[in-house]
Amino acid sequence: MKTPDDSQLVQMLQDPGQRRRGFELMVDKYKARLYWQIRHLVVYHDDADDILQDTFVKAWTNLDKFRGESKLSTWLYRIATNESLSFLQQQRTTVDIDTPDTDQTLQLEGDAYFDGDETEQMLQQAVASLPDKQRVVFIMKYFQEMKYEEMSDILQTSVGALKASYHIAAQKIEEYFHEHD
């Protein structure tokens, strides 16, 4: 069966008789993309799996609140991003979104699911060293290839602020490579 488009999925999700099937199709359609969005933020595979599951549980329990004012993908990315950031905040002793999480830069080498070469590992460490806001923007733009307008809807931030965050993040990553070369 061909995967329904988002408008068909929304119709299924709003129909009590088709809700469960619509949800299953939505999970199949978005689980890989959301997993990688989460994985780039939290680094560990097991953490990403847990957060992905939490994302879909939250989506299921809030289906009645989804009014279709934003795209289904935007709504899911917003939930996944918020769940990831909440997880990261819980992992810290002090919650400061503008301070980089240096512990994450050390986690990649011990991750059995990470099989990238040295350059990929260095990029992941550089990304992990970014403050959360910049990391989210960089991941969405660089890895997910999202347009700024879509990111703006998900993060509820202006396009200009997102462009500035991406530019600063890219500069910091470049500096990270120069320092570790």
Beta strands, then each sheet from edge to edge (+ up, - down):
end
